[in-house]
Amino acid sequence: MKEIEKLITGFKRFQENYFGGDQELFGQLKLGQNPGAMVIACSDSRVDPAILLDSKPGDLFMVRNVANLVPPYERGAGLHGVSTALEFGVCVLGVEHVIVLGHSRCGGVRALMQGLPEGALGEFISGWVNIAARAKERVLEELPHATADKQCSACEEASILVSLENLLTFPWIRAKVERGALILHGWYFDIDSGELVAYDPIQGRFIAMM
């Protein structure tokens, strides 16, 4: 019950901050949302994008899943949660930026590289993280003798690139990118150092943002 009490206390602070001290913000938000950016982030409890980026309600249209993955474009049967959010964010809300936000010490990437964590049934996790299978292949080919930790770190970055590649398989995303109406970003947060880096396609590597 202590965890629930902590959440309720947090909600009270939220009410005080946004409904007591900033009624104008929610006066605007009740009419609709108009975020400029969409973030695809990991479900990991340590990397909440709104906290990391110090964003207010209404700033970010957000999707979170294990290992911040984007599946390739696929039509037909199935429940396409990430694809649905992309369609809504890009086509309906008209966001101008889509950010794939990865992070260090990612359990989903470690499951891809080293197998399922203890207690996992494997009913869903294996198939999901396998979206980034080609990231794993790249890392094992380029760093065959590296330590397991270094391989996982490299795969965390490589999986962001896979998601960026998969974003461009959506025809309406590619069309907007090609005409300059949408910009895709790959960001990586290092939990150990607190550093945020971004992928630079010209240099072909992640570089510091600040």
N, C-alpha and C positions, 0 to 999 in steps of 0.2 A: 504493500500500500504506500510505502514511502515514495516509490517512483511516481505513482499516480498523483500523490499530493504535490510532488515537485512540479509536475506538469500543470496542475490546476493553479498553483502559485504563479507559474510562468505565464499562464493565460491572463491572470489578473494584472500582471505587469504590462502585458500586451494591450489590454483594455485601457489601462491608465495612459500608456504612451501614445496610442493611436486614436482612441475614442475620447480620451480626456484631454490630451495635450495637442493632438493633431487631427481634429475633426474635419479639417478642410481636405486632407488626403483621402479619407474614406468617403467624404462627400462627393469627390470626383470618381472614386473607384466604384461606387455603387451604380454609377451610370454605365460602367463597362471597363474593360481592361484594354490597355494600349502599350504593351511592353515592346521595347525596341530590340530586345535580344532573347534568344531561346538558349537554354543551357541543357545539355545532355550530360548528366553527372552520375556518379556511382551512388548506390544505396548506402554505402558505408557511413556509419553514424558519426565518423570523425571529420567528414568533408561536406558539410552542408554549404552549398554554393551561396545562399543568401547571407550566411554568416561570413564566409570567406571573403566575399565581395562587398560586404557591408551594404546590402541592398535593402530597399524598402518594399513593402507590399506593392505589387503592381509593376515592379521594375523588370522582373524576369519571368518568362514562361518556361517552366521547368519540367524535365523528365528525368527520373532517376531509376536506374536498374543496376543489377550486378555487373560490375566492371565497365560501366558507362559505354555500352556497346550499341551500335546502330546496325541492324540487320540490312542486307541488301533489299532493294525494291522487289516486291513479290505480290502478284495479284492472285486472287482466288480465295479458296476456303482457308479458314484460320482466323485467329484473333490477333490482330496486328497492333499491339498497344503502342509501340514506339512509332510505327508508321502513321498511326492515327494522330498522335500528338504532333508529328512533323507536318502532316497535312493541315491540321488546324492552325499551328503556329505560323507556317509559311504562307499558306493560301488564304486563310481566314483572317488571322491577326496581322499578317504582313510584316513579321519581324524582319529586321534588316541584317541581323547577325545570328548565326548558329554556332555555338561554342561547344565543342566536345571537351569536357573537363575530366581528365584522368588524375590519378594520384599514386603516390608511392605506397608500398606495403598493402597492395590490393589483394584481398583474399580470392576474388574471382579470377584474377590473372594467375595467381599461384595455383589455383585449382586446374587451370588450363595447362600450366607448365609441369606441375608435379602430381596431379591427381586430386581427387575430392578430399576435403577436410574431414576429420573424424566426426561421425554423427550424420553426415550427409547421406541421403538415400540415393542420390544420383538420378532421381526421376526427372528432374528438370535442369539441374545445374550443368551437367556435362554437355547437353545439347546446346544450351544457351551460350556458354563460354566458347564453344567451338566455332562461333561466329568469327572469332579472332584466330582461327587455326593457322592462317597464313602468316600472322605475326609471330607465332611460335616457330613456324618453319624458318622464317627469316633469321630469328635470333639464334636458333640452333645451328644454322648454316654459317652465320657470321661470327658467333661466339661459342664455338663447340667446346672449348676448354675453360670457359669462365665458370666462376662459382655459381651455385644455384641462385643465390641472392642477386648477383649481377645479371644473370639471365632473366630473372623475374623483373628487375628494374627496366632492362632493355625492352622486355615484352610489354610492360605497362605503357611505354612510349610508343612502341610499334603498333599496339592495338588501337591507339588514338588515330594513327594514320589509316588503319583499316576502316575505322568508322568514318573518317573523312572521305575515303574512297567510296564507301558504301552510300554515303549521302548523295554522291554524284550519280548513282544509279537511279535515283528518283527523277523522272523526266522533268517535273515541274520545279525541282530544286536546281537541276543543271541549267534549265532555261533561265532562271532568275540569276544564277551565278554568272552565266555567260553574258548577260546584258547589264551586269553591274548592279542589280537590284538586291543582291544578297551576297554576304561575305561569310565564308566558313573559317572557323578558327580551331586550332588544336592547342589546348593548354594543359599543363601538367603541374600539379601541386606536390611539392616534396614535404611530407609530414615531418621529416627529421630536421630540415634546415629552415622550413617556413617559406621557402622560395617558390615563386610562381614563374614558370617559363612558358614560352609560346613557340610553336613550330614555325620556322621560317622556311618556306618552300624554295627560296632562292639559295640559301646556304645549305638546305637539306638537313637541318638539325634544330633542336630546341635551344632557344636563347633566352637570357634573362629579360624580363619585361621592365625592370626598374633599375 
